[in-house]
Amino acid sequence: MLKTRVMPTLLFKDLGLVKGVRFDSWRPVGSVMQSVKVYNMREVDELVFLDITATLEGREPDFELVDDIADECFMPLTVGGGIRSLEDVRRLLAVGADKIALNTSAVRPPDLVEQTAATFGAQCVVASIDATRRDAGTYEVLVASGTERTGLDPVEHAIDLEARGAGEILITSVDRDGTMEGYDLDLIGAVAAGVNVPVIASGGAGTYEHMAEAISAGAAAVAAASIFHFTEQTPLEAKRYLRERGVPVRI
């Protein structure tokens, strides 16, 4: 049986780590390298590093920084932000990234997911989807760090990305992001029911129980940031909590 993963998320902006609420009101939360060293000691399954302003600023990924992070990171590392071409993907993998998160570039250009999977394998492609709930109760995919609407339905988008070769889907609720009020279980459940690849839940974790709820809704892994930045809760304690409730985890 596949083990359920607990994955801290590091959001990078203006030379440091930040955390916001609903993709806004960013506040600094420390340095990248210090956080990586802490997570090395806390038996984290995987680490997600996202440069949240690279696409908005038209920047390429900071390959030198990713190289430094990978040198210190003793767990699988997923990197996203500013990726616009297969060459960007190639360079990130060369400096030490294990997986590539494609968000805006999973919409435009639409064939980058397919190219990456065909060249490097589906196992390294994480299709990242940011979604918001409309007034009517339906959902819409946002790109460019949540600043641009696409008109796409996240479930249909996830199904298409899986068909293009994505090995995993990272689904983030923009509305729940940073609130610590719990994951959007309806969104997670709908996406998980629509695809056959692992779904990573993101956006809203405030307690270990929230993680258990996301897994019950269909998530194969839970990503989180605020819970680890602003409380005393840790990834290791999260896994112990989940194990006590019958969830298979690595400890």
C-alpha positions as CSV (number, residue, x, y, z in Angstrom):
1,M,0.0,0.0,0.0
2,L,1.3,3.5,-0.9
3,K,2.2,5.6,2.1
4,T,0.4,8.9,2.7
5,R,2.8,11.8,2.5
6,V,3.0,15.0,4.6
7,M,4.6,17.8,2.5
8,P,5.6,21.2,3.9
9,T,5.4,24.0,1.3
10,L,7.9,26.8,1.1
11,L,6.7,30.0,-0.7
12,F,9.5,32.2,-1.9
13,K,9.2,35.9,-2.6
14,D,11.7,38.8,-2.5
15,L,14.7,36.8,-1.3
16,G,12.8,35.0,1.6
17,L,10.0,32.8,2.6
18,V,6.5,34.2,3.0
19,K,3.0,33.1,3.9
20,G,-0.2,34.8,3.1
21,V,-4.0,34.4,3.3
22,R,-5.9,33.6,0.1
23,F,-2.8,34.4,-2.0
24,D,-2.5,37.9,-0.5
25,S,-1.2,39.8,2.6
26,W,2.2,38.1,2.5
27,R,4.3,38.2,5.6
28,P,7.9,37.0,6.0
29,V,8.4,33.7,7.8
30,G,12.2,33.1,7.6
31,S,15.0,31.9,5.4
32,V,14.9,29.1,2.9
33,M,18.0,27.3,4.0
34,Q,17.1,27.4,7.7
35,S,13.7,25.9,6.9
36,V,15.2,23.2,4.8
37,K,17.6,22.2,7.6
38,V,14.8,22.1,10.1
39,Y,12.7,19.9,7.9
40,N,15.6,17.6,7.3
41,M,15.4,16.8,11.0
42,R,11.7,16.3,11.1
43,E,11.3,13.3,8.9
44,V,9.4,15.2,6.2
45,D,8.4,13.0,3.2
46,E,8.8,15.6,0.5
47,L,9.3,19.3,0.3
48,V,7.6,21.7,-2.1
49,F,9.4,25.0,-3.0
50,L,7.4,27.5,-5.0
51,D,8.7,30.9,-6.3
52,I,5.4,32.6,-6.2
53,T,6.4,35.8,-8.1
54,A,8.7,34.5,-10.8
55,T,5.8,34.1,-13.4
56,L,4.3,37.5,-12.5
57,E,7.7,39.2,-12.9
58,G,8.6,37.3,-16.1
59,R,11.6,35.7,-14.4
60,E,13.1,32.3,-15.0
61,P,13.5,30.0,-12.1
62,D,16.5,30.8,-9.8
63,F,18.6,27.8,-10.7
64,E,21.4,28.8,-8.4
65,L,19.1,29.0,-5.4
66,V,17.5,25.6,-6.3
67,D,20.9,24.1,-6.6
68,D,21.8,25.4,-3.1
69,I,18.5,24.1,-1.7
70,A,18.9,20.6,-3.3
71,D,22.4,20.3,-1.8
72,E,20.9,20.7,1.7
73,C,17.6,18.9,1.1
74,F,17.7,15.2,2.1
75,M,14.2,14.5,0.9
76,P,12.5,14.6,-2.5
77,L,12.2,18.2,-3.7
78,T,9.4,19.6,-5.9
79,V,10.1,23.0,-7.5
80,G,7.7,25.4,-9.2
81,G,7.5,29.0,-10.4
82,G,8.7,30.7,-13.5
83,I,8.9,27.6,-15.6
84,R,8.2,28.3,-19.2
85,S,10.1,25.8,-21.3
86,L,11.4,22.3,-21.5
87,E,14.9,23.7,-21.1
88,D,13.8,25.3,-17.7
89,V,12.6,21.9,-16.6
90,R,15.9,20.3,-17.8
91,R,18.0,22.8,-15.9
92,L,16.0,22.4,-12.7
93,L,16.3,18.6,-12.7
94,A,20.0,19.0,-13.4
95,V,20.6,21.1,-10.3
96,G,18.7,18.7,-8.1
97,A,15.0,19.1,-8.3
98,D,13.2,15.7,-8.2
99,K,9.8,16.9,-9.4
100,I,8.6,19.9,-11.3
101,A,5.4,21.7,-10.4
102,L,3.7,23.3,-13.5
103,N,0.8,25.7,-12.8
104,T,0.5,28.7,-15.2
105,S,2.7,26.7,-17.6
106,A,0.2,23.8,-17.5
107,V,-2.3,26.2,-19.1
108,R,0.0,28.2,-21.4
109,P,1.8,26.8,-23.2
110,P,-0.6,23.9,-23.0
111,D,1.9,21.3,-24.2
112,L,4.6,21.7,-21.6
113,V,3.1,19.0,-19.3
114,E,3.1,16.6,-22.2
115,Q,6.6,17.5,-23.3
116,T,8.0,17.2,-19.8
117,A,6.3,13.8,-19.2
118,A,7.5,12.5,-22.6
119,T,11.0,13.6,-22.0
120,F,11.6,13.0,-18.3
121,G,8.7,10.7,-17.2
122,A,5.4,11.3,-15.6
123,Q,6.9,10.7,-12.1
124,C,8.5,14.1,-12.2
125,V,5.5,16.1,-13.3
126,V,3.3,17.6,-10.7
127,A,0.4,19.5,-12.2
128,S,-0.4,22.3,-9.8
129,I,-4.0,23.7,-9.9
130,D,-5.1,26.7,-7.9
131,A,-8.9,27.0,-7.7
132,T,-11.5,29.4,-6.3
133,R,-15.2,28.8,-5.6
134,R,-17.6,30.9,-7.7
135,D,-20.8,32.4,-6.2
136,A,-22.8,29.7,-7.9
137,G,-20.8,27.1,-6.0
138,T,-18.8,25.9,-9.0
139,Y,-15.0,26.2,-9.2
140,E,-12.6,28.0,-11.5
141,V,-8.9,27.6,-12.1
142,L,-6.7,30.6,-11.5
143,V,-3.1,31.1,-12.8
144,A,-0.3,33.6,-12.3
145,S,-0.3,33.3,-8.5
146,G,-4.1,33.6,-8.4
147,T,-4.3,36.8,-10.3
148,E,-5.8,35.6,-13.6
149,R,-9.0,33.7,-14.2
150,T,-9.0,31.0,-16.9
151,G,-12.6,29.9,-17.1
152,L,-11.4,26.3,-16.6
153,D,-13.1,23.8,-14.4
154,P,-10.5,22.3,-12.0
155,V,-11.8,18.7,-12.3
156,E,-11.9,18.9,-16.1
157,H,-8.5,20.5,-16.1
158,A,-7.1,17.8,-13.8
159,I,-8.4,15.1,-16.1
160,D,-6.8,16.8,-19.1
161,L,-3.5,17.2,-17.3
162,E,-3.5,13.5,-16.4
163,A,-4.1,12.6,-20.0
164,R,-1.2,14.8,-21.0
165,G,1.1,12.9,-18.7
166,A,1.0,14.5,-15.2
167,G,2.0,12.0,-12.5
168,E,0.4,13.9,-9.7
169,I,-2.1,16.7,-9.1
170,L,-1.5,19.4,-6.5
171,I,-4.9,21.0,-5.9
172,T,-4.9,24.2,-3.8
173,S,-8.0,26.1,-2.6
174,V,-7.2,29.8,-3.0
175,D,-10.2,30.5,-0.7
176,R,-8.8,28.4,2.1
177,D,-5.2,29.2,1.7
178,G,-3.6,30.5,4.9
179,T,-6.9,30.5,6.8
180,M,-6.1,27.3,8.8
181,E,-9.8,26.5,8.8
182,G,-9.5,23.2,7.0
183,Y,-9.1,22.0,3.4
184,D,-11.9,22.4,0.8
185,L,-13.0,18.8,1.0
186,D,-15.6,19.2,-1.8
187,L,-12.8,20.4,-4.2
188,I,-10.4,17.6,-3.1
189,G,-13.0,14.9,-3.4
190,A,-14.2,16.1,-6.9
191,V,-10.6,16.2,-8.3
192,A,-9.6,12.9,-6.6
193,A,-12.7,11.2,-8.1
194,G,-11.9,12.4,-11.5
195,V,-8.3,11.3,-11.9
196,N,-6.4,8.1,-11.3
197,V,-3.1,9.7,-10.3
198,P,-2.3,10.8,-6.7
199,V,-3.9,14.0,-5.5
200,I,-2.0,16.3,-3.1
201,A,-4.4,18.5,-1.0
202,S,-3.3,22.1,-0.3
203,G,-4.8,25.2,1.3
204,G,-6.3,25.5,4.7
205,A,-4.6,23.0,7.1
206,G,-4.7,24.2,10.7
207,T,-4.9,20.9,12.6
208,Y,-3.8,17.3,12.1
209,E,-7.5,16.4,11.9
210,H,-7.8,18.6,8.9
211,M,-5.2,16.4,7.2
212,A,-7.1,13.3,8.1
213,E,-10.2,14.8,6.6
214,A,-8.4,15.6,3.4
215,I,-7.1,12.0,3.1
216,S,-10.6,10.7,3.8
217,A,-11.9,12.9,1.0
218,G,-9.4,11.2,-1.5
219,A,-6.1,12.9,-1.1
220,A,-3.0,10.8,-1.3
221,A,-0.8,13.5,0.3
222,V,-1.3,16.7,2.3
223,A,0.7,19.8,1.7
224,A,0.7,22.6,4.3
225,A,2.6,25.8,5.3
226,S,0.9,27.9,7.9
227,I,0.4,25.0,10.3
228,F,4.1,24.5,10.5
229,H,5.1,28.2,10.4
230,F,2.7,29.6,13.0
231,T,1.9,26.7,15.4
232,E,4.0,24.2,17.4
233,Q,2.6,21.4,15.2
234,T,5.2,19.4,13.2
235,P,5.2,17.1,10.2
236,L,6.4,14.2,12.4
237,E,3.6,14.7,14.9
238,A,1.1,14.9,12.0
239,K,2.2,11.5,10.7
240,R,2.0,10.0,14.2
241,Y,-1.6,11.4,14.5
242,L,-2.5,9.9,11.1
243,R,-0.9,6.6,11.9
244,E,-3.0,6.3,15.1
245,R,-6.1,6.7,12.9
246,G,-5.1,3.9,10.5
247,V,-3.5,6.0,7.8
248,P,-0.4,4.4,6.4
249,V,2.6,6.8,6.7
250,R,6.3,6.6,6.8
251,I,7.8,7.1,10.3
